[in-house]
Amino acid sequence: RDFNGNIPEMVSKLYRNFGATGAIGHTFIPIPIGRSVGGTTTINSGTCLRTPENVLEQWQKEGLKELTSLELEPYFKEVEAVMQVQTAEPQYVGEIGEVIRQGAKANGFNASHALQRNVVDCDGQGLCQFGCPTGAKQSTNVSFIPRALDRGAFMMTGYKVNELIWNGDQVTGLKATSTGQESKKLTVKASQVILSMGSLLTPHFL
């Protein structure tokens, strides 16, 4: 119900830095990062791609020997099942799909297919990147988080983690402050701590 389709309001609420995060080089490449329950999956288009083989090979060269496509296959399948990944339906791809197909063919690419997406019963509103108003997109806030809550997890939002608590070389908790008008402090102690802030923000935080 919070995803009302008002794009400026949704960008303000759901995007980090109002969507202005980007990579700077020869040109500016925008990198939309979510800051809501569900993170960036709440504001992406729902495209689901397995890690490409050449990327896995590079990771293996850098020491992650166990990350082969064969080893990862059951995990890919499990995640895709939870998110209900399936081929995008032509009526929701729209006319642009045919334009892309013709352009690809003109450039010598004869084989094409619709992308895999984590969407169930999409009604084609085109608001994927601003919070799916029907819950059709199986982003983390729809797929994994409800499962975790059903199994006894609890969730706190509106806090910014400032510090990790260490005991020797083991992280045993964290300290955070609220991001709302009223300043509140939160301390969480745990036997294990997992940071999952995405591939960009996790190393930056550490």
Secondary structure, 3 states (H helix, E strand, C coil): CCCCCCHHHHHHHHEHHHHCCEEECCCEEECCCECCCCHHHHCCCCECCCCCHHHHHHHHHCCCCCCCHHHHHHHHHHHHHHCCCEECCHHHHCHHHHHHHHHHHHCCCCCCCCCEECECCCCCCCCHHHCCCCCCECCCCCCHHHHHHHCCCCCCCCEEEEEEEEECCEEEEEEEEECCCCCCEEEEECCCCCCCCHHHHHHHHC
